[in-house]
Amino acid sequence: MFLLNLPINIKEQAAIERRRSEEQKRLSRIFNVKYRTIGIDKTALDEQVQERQYMKDLEKQRNDAFDREMIRNDLKQRLLEQEEFSEKRQYAQELNNYRLLYQKPEDSREWDLNDPNKWKKLAPARTSDDDPRLSLSSGQKFAGEDLQNSIRKKFQQEQLKNYFDLQTQVKTERNKQERLASLLYDYKQMELNEQSNRFEKMENECHRAIEIATRNYNEILARETKIRVNEQKTRQTEEQLAEIANAAFSDMLTESSTSVSDSRCHIMVDQWKGMSRDQLEDIRHQQLSQIAERQKRNDAEKSFDETWKKYSDAIAKQAIIVEQQIEGDRRKYNHCLANENKNLAKIQRERQDYLNSIVYRSAPAAAFYQQFNMTSR
């Protein structure tokens, strides 16, 4: 008789399961016709994966932008709804206050007919079975009456009130959970908005750094121009002051000739006949020297301006040359990339031609395929 309750060997069972799993994997690899015959172009697959990932990221950015716009519109709608609700509530409150103050029901003429408590205000027919007003002919006391009706109704009303309170509490808790979920959703959206703002801030900082560098360069140029203008104004002021001083203290105005001045250095008008030839020659010589000095200064300023213009033109040309070099490097890179793609396409085409013309040249018969796919060994 066979023993059927022998213990299971765990290691042997694990080895069997492992061999079975390897056999299944081997069968999946062997029976995959596309993988076995064509192979895998890992470069093309990687490019496809990168392109798909780029499209996913682009779609995600687009969806995030739409989500942010939807959240902003939802917030605006909520604010408008809250404002409309507040206005309606305020209007209703004012209407109720007016009615409570100036349109009270008890002030109407028909209040004695419409008073809901008019029967409550009347004295009851009897208060109890021992009411002394009851007599044999009153017809107010009968057998089988339910005198505990009011107490029972009051107890039922209390039960109903407790049930309503419980429902109100459950509803309040549910609303609280919904508000908490909405708050968590708003916090998540705020976090996404902060992340988007952080990326936007980084981009703005990059632009700001470029603008600061450009502004510093322009400030340096403006400062140099301002210094040059100030120096020019200073020279002009000094020249004007010197010209005024020369004119004020020259012999032409002071007329310091001794032949026409008295002991107190006063010019005798009746004896002064005008300036002498030497004085006129001296004035002319000073004018010519001033003209030469001014011409020399103008030539120096013109030379400085030409030098500065050449320096600016050289900087502009250097910038254009750098841009042309960058554009040329970009064109070379694109040309090299295009050539590389052409070479890869050519290699792929040659490989495909080799497979079509050499490897898969002869088509096997049906009997050839019947000997395969029977086992993995």
Salt bridges, closest charged atoms under 4 A:
GLU17 OE2 - ARG20 NH1 3.58
GLU23 OE1 - ARG377 NH2 3.88
ASP46 OD2 - LYS42 NZ 2.94
GLU59 OE2 - ARG62 NH1 3.54
ASP64 OD2 - LYS60 NZ 3.23
GLU69 OE1 - ARG72 NH2 2.44
ASP74 OD2 - ARG78 NE 3.27
GLU84 OE2 - LYS88 NZ 3.47
ASP115 OD2 - LYS121 NZ 2.96
ASP129 OD1 - ARG126 NH1 3.05
ASP131 OD2 - ARG133 NH2 3.07
GLU145 OE1 - ARG126 NH2 2.17
ASP146 OD2 - ARG152 NH1 2.83
ASP165 OD2 - LYS161 NZ 3.31
GLU203 OE2 - HIS207 NE2 3.76
GLU239 OE2 - ARG297 NE 1.83
GLU243 OE1 - ARG294 NH2 3.98
GLU301 OE2 - ARG235 NH2 2.89
ASP305 OD1 - ARG228 NE 3.90
GLU327 OE1 - ARG330 NH1 2.63
GLU327 OE2 - ARG331 NH1 3.99
